Structures are given as structure tokens and as C-alpha cells.
Amino acid sequence: MIFDFLYGLIGGYYEFLDVAFILCVSLIIAKVINIFLDRFVKGLAAKTKTTLDDKLVHAVHKPIVIGALLVGLYFSLHYLSIMSGYEVLINQSFTVIFILFVALVLMRIANAFIEWYSEEVSTKTKTKGAEQLVPIFRKIAYGIIGIITILWMLNQLGIEITTLVATLGIGGLAVALALQDTLKEFFAGMYIIADRPIKIGDYIELDSGVKGYVEDIGWRTTKIRMLGNNRIIIPNSKLSSSIITNYHAPTKEMSVVVPVGVAYQSDLDKVEKITIDVAKKVLKRVEGGVETFEPFIRYKEFGDSNINFSVILRVKKYVDKYKVTHEFIKALKKRYDKEGIEIAWPIRKIYMAKKKVD
């Protein structure tokens, strides 16, 4: 009697012991996965040059551990005799949980890619527009994943989704037509950021004649500040179709060509030597000049009153050319006067015929 009583008492709890064992095993597996990801996978990711793998590992780390626990819970519920008759409910519940779980993982992965791309663009191009577009990209990704998740969930629960999909398609088309201009500017902005023809701080010139510093690249417009401190706002669609001269690409340094002319009676070898000497001193003395650059001249034509040539200087950035050119012209004129080199001006000789009087 005593043995029968003990057997009935303990035997009634066998399945609970089995359930506890399953949960413990799933907990141990989750712990092992956690240690493996922490000590091995994260270490490997940290050794690579890119940060993308680090972000992906961080994105899937917790979901994988939680997933192992959910699998253990699923099998535990099926093992309990008191849950018999509720298999359909359990399966449907875990189907919903599984779909939501997959959606969460996809959102975290999408966010990792978006953050990585944003950091890459911001670091390499110093583009504020990329940072501004991150929330938009994130919302678009989350929205797409959310819609797919809802449709998948409804389909798994046996709800007809064909009509709903058709309605969403028509609604999406209507929204796209209504926002046609806005979307055009948005995609043009994405093209500018992705193709990187310009970045914040660049000094550019458009084929329309607009010149200035790029202040901001937004999702609809790009702002350019002119040297006069005026701001020009250009729609991205127009900017993306314009011919752009970027004075900061591939480097900020640029050559400056200064036209000069000397009188025909000048000693050209002497002119060349003096001009180069003045140019070197100006590049070293004036802020914005490239001190290590070797200036040179090139004679190019016999003009009406002068022998014309070009002096090639080098400045650190586009706006420096104004100051360097200014100082060079002053210094060159002063040196020419000292050396007796003449810069002639146009002369016209008029011959008047004498009229013979009868």
C-alpha cells in the first residue's frame, strides 16, 4: 500500500519533471549560444575592418537566445497531458509568436544595415543628408516588414488576404500618383547621396552659373551658400540633372592661371625668371598659397601690344585664388617697375591723308 501510494504520488509528477528537464535543457542551450556569440563570434567580428558584421551580430544575438527558450517552451507545452485538446490553440499561438519573432529579427537586421550605411556615408562624404534620410529609410523598412508580417499572419490564421492585397495595391498607386513630385525629389536626393558627386562643404558651380558652398543635402532640396552669404535652394531633381563643377574634388588644391603681358622689347628670359621668383614668394607669403608648388609661366601669343603669357600658381582651395591673385598682381607690377619691364597698353596710330587744294 505504501509503495503504491508513493508511486502514484511521484508518478503523477513525472511529466512535470520531464517538462522541467526540457526547459532546463533549452535554458542551457540558450546559455551556450550566448557564450558562443559573446566570446567567439563577437571576437571574430571585431577583428574585421568593417563594422557591419559587429552590428549584425548585435542585432541577432538576443533574438537567437530568446528563440532557443521559445523552442523549449513549445515542446514543453505539447508534453503536458493537461494541455491535450489545446494543440490547435498552442500551434496557432506559436505561429503568431514565430511570425512576430521573425519580423523583429528582420527589423533589427534592417536597422543594422541602415546604421552601418549611414556611418559609412557620414564618415567618407561628411554628408548630413545621409543622417537625415536614416529615419526615413528605417520607417520604410519597418513599414514593409510590418505589412508583410500582417499579411503572413492573417494567411496562417486562415483569413483570405487576396482582396486586402488588391486594395493595398490600388491605395499605394493612388498615393504614389498624389506624391509624384515629392517622390521625384526624394529619389533624386537619394541618388545624390548614393552617387556622391558633392558633399557638405564642397565649393561647386552649376551649369546655370550658380556658385557656392554646399550647406545641406536634404531629402527634397539642396542648399548652397554663395560667397555673398546668400543662400540658394535647389530642388534635388534639378541638381541631379545639372552639370556640376566640384572645385573640392578630387582634392581641394587647384591651379590658378593669371594672364600677363609684357612689351615687345622685353627680354623674355629675364621676364620669366623674375615672374617665377615673384610667384614663389607670393605662394610662401600669402595664406592659401601652396608653398611647395613650383610656379611656372607659358608664353602663348603675340598680342596687339604685348607678348602674352600665363602664370600658373597653386592654391589650397577655390576661394584662396582671389587673395593669392590679388597679392601676386600687386607684387609683380611693383617688381616689373623696379626692373624696368614694361606692360604696354593698346596703341592705335591714325594716319590722316593731307587733302590737296587746287
ZAVOVO-555874 format. One record per residue (C-alpha): chain; residue in one letter; x, y, z; residue number from 1. Coordinates in steps of 0.2 Angstrom, whole numbers, plus 5000, padded with zeros to 4 digits. Layout:
+---+---+------+------+------+-----+
: c : r :   xx :   yy :   zz :   k :
+---+---+------+------+------+-----+
: A : a :    X :    Y :    Z : NUM :
...
+---+---+------+------+------+-----+
This chain:
+---+---+------+------+------+-----+
: c : r :   xx :   yy :   zz :   k :
+---+---+------+------+------+-----+
: A : m : 5000 : 5000 : 5000 :   1 :
: A : i : 5014 : 5012 : 5005 :   2 :
: A : f : 5023 : 5008 : 4989 :   3 :
: A : d : 5008 : 5011 : 4978 :   4 :
: A : f : 5004 : 5027 : 4986 :   5 :
: A : l : 5022 : 5034 : 4984 :   6 :
: A : y : 5022 : 5028 : 4966 :   7 :
: A : g : 5005 : 5037 : 4962 :   8 :
: A : l : 5011 : 5052 : 4971 :   9 :
: A : i : 5028 : 5053 : 4962 :  10 :
: A : g : 5022 : 5046 : 4945 :  11 :
: A : g : 5009 : 5060 : 4944 :  12 :
: A : y : 5023 : 5072 : 4943 :  13 :
: A : y : 5034 : 5063 : 4931 :  14 :
: A : e : 5028 : 5074 : 4916 :  15 :
: A : f : 5031 : 5090 : 4926 :  16 :
: A : l : 5048 : 5083 : 4929 :  17 :
: A : d : 5050 : 5080 : 4911 :  18 :
: A : v : 5044 : 5097 : 4907 :  19 :
: A : a : 5056 : 5105 : 4919 :  20 :
: A : f : 5070 : 5095 : 4911 :  21 :
: A : i : 5066 : 5101 : 4894 :  22 :
: A : l : 5065 : 5119 : 4900 :  23 :
: A : c : 5082 : 5117 : 4909 :  24 :
: A : v : 5090 : 5109 : 4893 :  25 :
: A : s : 5083 : 5124 : 4882 :  26 :
: A : l : 5090 : 5136 : 4895 :  27 :
: A : i : 5107 : 5128 : 4895 :  28 :
: A : i : 5107 : 5128 : 4876 :  29 :
: A : a : 5102 : 5147 : 4876 :  30 :
: A : k : 5116 : 5150 : 4888 :  31 :
: A : v : 5129 : 5140 : 4877 :  32 :
: A : i : 5123 : 5150 : 4862 :  33 :
: A : n : 5125 : 5166 : 4872 :  34 :
: A : i : 5143 : 5162 : 4877 :  35 :
: A : f : 5147 : 5156 : 4860 :  36 :
: A : l : 5141 : 5173 : 4852 :  37 :
: A : d : 5150 : 5183 : 4866 :  38 :
: A : r : 5167 : 5175 : 4866 :  39 :
: A : f : 5169 : 5168 : 4849 :  40 :
: A : v : 5158 : 5177 : 4835 :  41 :
: A : k : 5160 : 5194 : 4843 :  42 :
: A : g : 5178 : 5192 : 4843 :  43 :
: A : l : 5179 : 5187 : 4825 :  44 :
: A : a : 5168 : 5202 : 4820 :  45 :
: A : a : 5179 : 5214 : 4830 :  46 :
: A : k : 5194 : 5209 : 4820 :  47 :
: A : t : 5187 : 5214 : 4803 :  48 :
: A : k : 5189 : 5231 : 4796 :  49 :
: A : t : 5170 : 5234 : 4793 :  50 :
: A : t : 5158 : 5237 : 4807 :  51 :
: A : l : 5144 : 5229 : 4798 :  52 :
: A : d : 5147 : 5211 : 4805 :  53 :
: A : d : 5148 : 5219 : 4823 :  54 :
: A : k : 5131 : 5227 : 4820 :  55 :
: A : l : 5123 : 5211 : 4813 :  56 :
: A : v : 5130 : 5200 : 4827 :  57 :
: A : h : 5122 : 5213 : 4840 :  58 :
: A : a : 5106 : 5213 : 4830 :  59 :
: A : v : 5103 : 5194 : 4831 :  60 :
: A : h : 5112 : 5190 : 4847 :  61 :
: A : k : 5097 : 5192 : 4859 :  62 :
: A : p : 5084 : 5185 : 4847 :  63 :
: A : i : 5094 : 5169 : 4845 :  64 :
: A : v : 5095 : 5166 : 4864 :  65 :
: A : i : 5076 : 5170 : 4866 :  66 :
: A : g : 5072 : 5159 : 4851 :  67 :
: A : a : 5081 : 5144 : 4860 :  68 :
: A : l : 5070 : 5147 : 4875 :  69 :
: A : l : 5054 : 5148 : 4865 :  70 :
: A : v : 5058 : 5131 : 4856 :  71 :
: A : g : 5059 : 5123 : 4874 :  72 :
: A : l : 5043 : 5131 : 4879 :  73 :
: A : y : 5034 : 5125 : 4864 :  74 :
: A : f : 5039 : 5107 : 4866 :  75 :
: A : s : 5036 : 5108 : 4885 :  76 :
: A : l : 5018 : 5113 : 4882 :  77 :
: A : h : 5015 : 5099 : 4870 :  78 :
: A : y : 5022 : 5087 : 4883 :  79 :
: A : l : 5009 : 5091 : 4896 :  80 :
: A : s : 4994 : 5080 : 4897 :  81 :
: A : i : 4983 : 5094 : 4904 :  82 :
: A : m : 4986 : 5103 : 4888 :  83 :
: A : s : 4979 : 5089 : 4877 :  84 :
: A : g : 4964 : 5096 : 4867 :  85 :
: A : y : 4973 : 5113 : 4865 :  86 :
: A : e : 4985 : 5108 : 4852 :  87 :
: A : v : 4977 : 5119 : 4839 :  88 :
: A : l : 4977 : 5134 : 4850 :  89 :
: A : i : 4995 : 5131 : 4855 :  90 :
: A : n : 5000 : 5129 : 4837 :  91 :
: A : q : 4991 : 5145 : 4831 :  92 :
: A : s : 4998 : 5155 : 4846 :  93 :
: A : f : 5016 : 5149 : 4842 :  94 :
: A : t : 5013 : 5153 : 4824 :  95 :
: A : v : 5009 : 5171 : 4828 :  96 :
: A : i : 5024 : 5172 : 4840 :  97 :
: A : f : 5035 : 5164 : 4827 :  98 :
: A : i : 5030 : 5177 : 4814 :  99 :
: A : l : 5032 : 5191 : 4826 : 100 :
: A : f : 5049 : 5184 : 4831 : 101 :
: A : v : 5055 : 5184 : 4813 : 102 :
: A : a : 5048 : 5201 : 4810 : 103 :
: A : l : 5058 : 5208 : 4825 : 104 :
: A : v : 5074 : 5199 : 4819 : 105 :
: A : l : 5072 : 5207 : 4801 : 106 :
: A : m : 5069 : 5224 : 4808 : 107 :
: A : r : 5084 : 5223 : 4819 : 108 :
: A : i : 5094 : 5217 : 4804 : 109 :
: A : a : 5087 : 5231 : 4793 : 110 :
: A : n : 5092 : 5243 : 4806 : 111 :
: A : a : 5109 : 5237 : 4807 : 112 :
: A : f : 5112 : 5239 : 4788 : 113 :
: A : i : 5104 : 5256 : 4789 : 114 :
: A : e : 5115 : 5262 : 4803 : 115 :
: A : w : 5131 : 5255 : 4795 : 116 :
: A : y : 5127 : 5263 : 4779 : 117 :
: A : s : 5124 : 5280 : 4787 : 118 :
: A : e : 5140 : 5279 : 4797 : 119 :
: A : e : 5150 : 5274 : 4781 : 120 :
: A : v : 5142 : 5289 : 4771 : 121 :
: A : s : 5144 : 5301 : 4785 : 122 :
: A : t : 5162 : 5297 : 4788 : 123 :
: A : k : 5168 : 5296 : 4770 : 124 :
: A : t : 5157 : 5310 : 4762 : 125 :
: A : k : 5153 : 5321 : 4778 : 126 :
: A : t : 5135 : 5321 : 4771 : 127 :
: A : k : 5122 : 5327 : 4783 : 128 :
: A : g : 5109 : 5322 : 4771 : 129 :
: A : a : 5113 : 5304 : 4774 : 130 :
: A : e : 5109 : 5306 : 4793 : 131 :
: A : q : 5093 : 5315 : 4789 : 132 :
: A : l : 5087 : 5300 : 4777 : 133 :
: A : v : 5091 : 5287 : 4791 : 134 :
: A : p : 5074 : 5289 : 4800 : 135 :
: A : i : 5065 : 5289 : 4783 : 136 :
: A : f : 5074 : 5273 : 4777 : 137 :
: A : r : 5071 : 5265 : 4794 : 138 :
: A : k : 5052 : 5269 : 4793 : 139 :
: A : i : 5051 : 5262 : 4775 : 140 :
: A : a : 5060 : 5246 : 4780 : 141 :
: A : y : 5049 : 5244 : 4796 : 142 :
: A : g : 5033 : 5248 : 4786 : 143 :
: A : i : 5037 : 5235 : 4773 : 144 :
: A : i : 5041 : 5222 : 4786 : 145 :
: A : g : 5026 : 5226 : 4796 : 146 :
: A : i : 5014 : 5224 : 4781 : 147 :
: A : i : 5022 : 5208 : 4776 : 148 :
: A : t : 5021 : 5202 : 4794 : 149 :
: A : i : 5002 : 5206 : 4795 : 150 :
: A : l : 4998 : 5198 : 4778 : 151 :
: A : w : 5008 : 5182 : 4783 : 152 :
: A : m : 5000 : 5181 : 4800 : 153 :
: A : l : 4982 : 5183 : 4793 : 154 :
: A : n : 4986 : 5170 : 4779 : 155 :
: A : q : 4992 : 5157 : 4793 : 156 :
: A : l : 4976 : 5160 : 4803 : 157 :
: A : g : 4966 : 5156 : 4788 : 158 :
: A : i : 4960 : 5173 : 4783 : 159 :
: A : e : 4958 : 5177 : 4765 : 160 :
: A : i : 4970 : 5191 : 4760 : 161 :
: A : t : 4968 : 5192 : 4741 : 162 :
: A : t : 4956 : 5206 : 4742 : 163 :
: A : l : 4966 : 5215 : 4755 : 164 :
: A : v : 4982 : 5214 : 4744 : 165 :
: A : a : 4972 : 5221 : 4729 : 166 :
: A : t : 4966 : 5235 : 4740 : 167 :
: A : l : 4983 : 5240 : 4746 : 168 :
: A : g : 4990 : 5239 : 4729 : 169 :
: A : i : 4977 : 5252 : 4722 : 170 :
: A : g : 4979 : 5263 : 4738 : 171 :
: A : g : 4998 : 5263 : 4735 : 172 :
: A : l : 4996 : 5268 : 4717 : 173 :
: A : a : 4985 : 5282 : 4722 : 174 :
: A : v : 4997 : 5288 : 4735 : 175 :
: A : a : 5011 : 5287 : 4723 : 176 :
: A : l : 5002 : 5297 : 4710 : 177 :
: A : a : 4997 : 5310 : 4723 : 178 :
: A : l : 5015 : 5312 : 4729 : 179 :
: A : q : 5024 : 5311 : 4712 : 180 :
: A : d : 5033 : 5327 : 4713 : 181 :
: A : t : 5038 : 5324 : 4731 : 182 :
: A : l : 5044 : 5306 : 4727 : 183 :
: A : k : 5054 : 5313 : 4712 : 184 :
: A : e : 5064 : 5325 : 4724 : 185 :
: A : f : 5066 : 5311 : 4737 : 186 :
: A : f : 5074 : 5299 : 4725 : 187 :
: A : a : 5084 : 5312 : 4717 : 188 :
: A : g : 5091 : 5316 : 4734 : 189 :
: A : m : 5095 : 5298 : 4737 : 190 :
: A : y : 5104 : 5297 : 4720 : 191 :
: A : i : 5115 : 5312 : 4725 : 192 :
: A : i : 5119 : 5304 : 4742 : 193 :
: A : a : 5122 : 5287 : 4734 : 194 :
: A : d : 5132 : 5293 : 4719 : 195 :
: A : r : 5141 : 5307 : 4730 : 196 :
: A : p : 5145 : 5320 : 4716 : 197 :
: A : i : 5145 : 5333 : 4730 : 198 :
: A : k : 5146 : 5333 : 4749 : 199 :
: A : i : 5143 : 5346 : 4763 : 200 :
: A : g : 5157 : 5359 : 4762 : 201 :
: A : d : 5161 : 5357 : 4744 : 202 :
: A : y : 5163 : 5373 : 4733 : 203 :
: A : i : 5153 : 5369 : 4717 : 204 :
: A : e : 5147 : 5378 : 4701 : 205 :
: A : l : 5132 : 5373 : 4691 : 206 :
: A : d : 5130 : 5375 : 4673 : 207 :
: A : s : 5117 : 5389 : 4677 : 208 :
: A : g : 5131 : 5399 : 4684 : 209 :
: A : v : 5127 : 5397 : 4702 : 210 :
: A : k : 5142 : 5395 : 4713 : 211 :
: A : g : 5144 : 5392 : 4732 : 212 :
: A : y : 5147 : 5380 : 4746 : 213 :
: A : v : 5135 : 5365 : 4749 : 214 :
: A : e : 5127 : 5368 : 4766 : 215 :
: A : d : 5115 : 5354 : 4766 : 216 :
: A : i : 5108 : 5340 : 4756 : 217 :
: A : g : 5090 : 5336 : 4761 : 218 :
: A : w : 5078 : 5323 : 4755 : 219 :
: A : r : 5069 : 5337 : 4744 : 220 :
: A : t : 5081 : 5351 : 4741 : 221 :
: A : t : 5100 : 5355 : 4742 : 222 :
: A : k : 5105 : 5372 : 4750 : 223 :
: A : i : 5120 : 5382 : 4743 : 224 :
: A : r : 5128 : 5397 : 4751 : 225 :
: A : m : 5136 : 5409 : 4739 : 226 :
: A : l : 5151 : 5420 : 4743 : 227 :
: A : g : 5140 : 5435 : 4746 : 228 :
: A : n : 5132 : 5425 : 4760 : 229 :
: A : n : 5116 : 5422 : 4751 : 230 :
: A : r : 5108 : 5405 : 4751 : 231 :
: A : i : 5101 : 5396 : 4736 : 232 :
: A : i : 5089 : 5382 : 4737 : 233 :
: A : i : 5089 : 5370 : 4723 : 234 :
: A : p : 5076 : 5355 : 4720 : 235 :
: A : n : 5086 : 5339 : 4720 : 236 :
: A : s : 5079 : 5334 : 4704 : 237 :
: A : k : 5086 : 5349 : 4695 : 238 :
: A : l : 5103 : 5347 : 4704 : 239 :
: A : s : 5104 : 5329 : 4699 : 240 :
: A : s : 5102 : 5334 : 4681 : 241 :
: A : s : 5114 : 5348 : 4681 : 242 :
: A : i : 5132 : 5349 : 4675 : 243 :
: A : i : 5142 : 5351 : 4691 : 244 :
: A : t : 5159 : 5358 : 4693 : 245 :
: A : n : 5166 : 5352 : 4710 : 246 :
: A : y : 5181 : 5363 : 4715 : 247 :
: A : h : 5184 : 5352 : 4730 : 248 :
: A : a : 5186 : 5336 : 4720 : 249 :
: A : p : 5196 : 5326 : 4719 : 250 :
: A : t : 5206 : 5337 : 4730 : 251 :
: A : k : 5204 : 5355 : 4736 : 252 :
: A : e : 5220 : 5361 : 4729 : 253 :
: A : m : 5218 : 5369 : 4712 : 254 :
: A : s : 5229 : 5378 : 4699 : 255 :
: A : v : 5226 : 5397 : 4696 : 256 :
: A : v : 5230 : 5404 : 4679 : 257 :
: A : v : 5235 : 5423 : 4679 : 258 :
: A : p : 5236 : 5431 : 4662 : 259 :
: A : v : 5250 : 5443 : 4660 : 260 :
: A : g : 5258 : 5453 : 4645 : 261 :
: A : v : 5274 : 5462 : 4643 : 262 :
: A : a : 5280 : 5474 : 4629 : 263 :
: A : y : 5288 : 5468 : 4614 : 264 :
: A : q : 5306 : 5475 : 4618 : 265 :
: A : s : 5306 : 5465 : 4634 : 266 :
: A : d : 5319 : 5451 : 4637 : 267 :
: A : l : 5308 : 5436 : 4639 : 268 :
: A : d : 5321 : 5425 : 4648 : 269 :
: A : k : 5323 : 5439 : 4661 : 270 :
: A : v : 5304 : 5441 : 4662 : 271 :
: A : e : 5302 : 5423 : 4665 : 272 :
: A : k : 5315 : 5422 : 4679 : 273 :
: A : i : 5308 : 5437 : 4688 : 274 :
: A : t : 5290 : 5432 : 4686 : 275 :
: A : i : 5293 : 5415 : 4694 : 276 :
: A : d : 5303 : 5422 : 4708 : 277 :
: A : v : 5289 : 5434 : 4712 : 278 :
: A : a : 5276 : 5419 : 4711 : 279 :
: A : k : 5286 : 5409 : 4723 : 280 :
: A : k : 5287 : 5422 : 4736 : 281 :
: A : v : 5269 : 5426 : 4735 : 282 :
: A : l : 5264 : 5407 : 4737 : 283 :
: A : k : 5275 : 5407 : 4753 : 284 :
: A : r : 5269 : 5423 : 4760 : 285 :
: A : v : 5251 : 5424 : 4756 : 286 :
: A : e : 5239 : 5412 : 4766 : 287 :
: A : g : 5231 : 5400 : 4755 : 288 :
: A : g : 5246 : 5398 : 4743 : 289 :
: A : v : 5254 : 5381 : 4741 : 290 :
: A : e : 5271 : 5384 : 4747 : 291 :
: A : t : 5279 : 5368 : 4739 : 292 :
: A : f : 5272 : 5371 : 4722 : 293 :
: A : e : 5284 : 5377 : 4708 : 294 :
: A : p : 5275 : 5390 : 4699 : 295 :
: A : f : 5279 : 5392 : 4680 : 296 :
: A : i : 5274 : 5403 : 4665 : 297 :
: A : r : 5269 : 5398 : 4647 : 298 :
: A : y : 5271 : 5411 : 4633 : 299 :
: A : k : 5256 : 5409 : 4622 : 300 :
: A : e : 5254 : 5423 : 4609 : 301 :
: A : f : 5259 : 5439 : 4601 : 302 :
: A : g : 5246 : 5451 : 4606 : 303 :
: A : d : 5242 : 5468 : 4598 : 304 :
: A : s : 5253 : 5477 : 4611 : 305 :
: A : n : 5261 : 5464 : 4622 : 306 :
: A : i : 5268 : 5447 : 4621 : 307 :
: A : n : 5255 : 5437 : 4632 : 308 :
: A : f : 5258 : 5423 : 4643 : 309 :
: A : s : 5250 : 5414 : 4658 : 310 :
: A : v : 5257 : 5412 : 4676 : 311 :
: A : i : 5252 : 5396 : 4684 : 312 :
: A : l : 5250 : 5396 : 4703 : 313 :
: A : r : 5243 : 5384 : 4716 : 314 :
: A : v : 5231 : 5387 : 4730 : 315 :
: A : k : 5224 : 5376 : 4744 : 316 :
: A : k : 5206 : 5379 : 4740 : 317 :
: A : y : 5195 : 5388 : 4727 : 318 :
: A : v : 5192 : 5404 : 4737 : 319 :
: A : d : 5210 : 5407 : 4740 : 320 :
: A : k : 5213 : 5411 : 4722 : 321 :
: A : y : 5206 : 5428 : 4725 : 322 :
: A : k : 5218 : 5433 : 4738 : 323 :
: A : v : 5233 : 5425 : 4730 : 324 :
: A : t : 5229 : 5433 : 4713 : 325 :
: A : h : 5227 : 5450 : 4721 : 326 :
: A : e : 5244 : 5449 : 4730 : 327 :
: A : f : 5253 : 5442 : 4715 : 328 :
: A : i : 5247 : 5456 : 4703 : 329 :
: A : k : 5252 : 5469 : 4716 : 330 :
: A : a : 5269 : 5461 : 4719 : 331 :
: A : l : 5273 : 5458 : 4700 : 332 :
: A : k : 5268 : 5476 : 4695 : 333 :
: A : k : 5280 : 5483 : 4708 : 334 :
: A : r : 5294 : 5471 : 4703 : 335 :
: A : y : 5292 : 5475 : 4685 : 336 :
: A : d : 5293 : 5494 : 4688 : 337 :
: A : k : 5309 : 5491 : 4698 : 338 :
: A : e : 5317 : 5480 : 4684 : 339 :
: A : g : 5311 : 5492 : 4670 : 340 :
: A : i : 5300 : 5479 : 4662 : 341 :
: A : e : 5285 : 5487 : 4653 : 342 :
: A : i : 5267 : 5482 : 4652 : 343 :
: A : a : 5261 : 5491 : 4637 : 344 :
: A : w : 5244 : 5496 : 4634 : 345 :
: A : p : 5235 : 5496 : 4617 : 346 :
: A : i : 5240 : 5509 : 4605 : 347 :
: A : r : 5232 : 5515 : 4589 : 348 :
: A : k : 5241 : 5525 : 4576 : 349 :
: A : i : 5230 : 5535 : 4564 : 350 :
: A : y : 5237 : 5542 : 4548 : 351 :
: A : m : 5227 : 5556 : 4541 : 352 :
: A : a : 5230 : 5560 : 4522 : 353 :
: A : k : 5233 : 5578 : 4518 : 354 :
: A : k : 5219 : 5584 : 4506 : 355 :
: A : k : 5227 : 5593 : 4491 : 356 :
: A : v : 5219 : 5610 : 4487 : 357 :
: A : d : 5218 : 5616 : 4469 : 358 :
+---+---+------+------+------+-----+
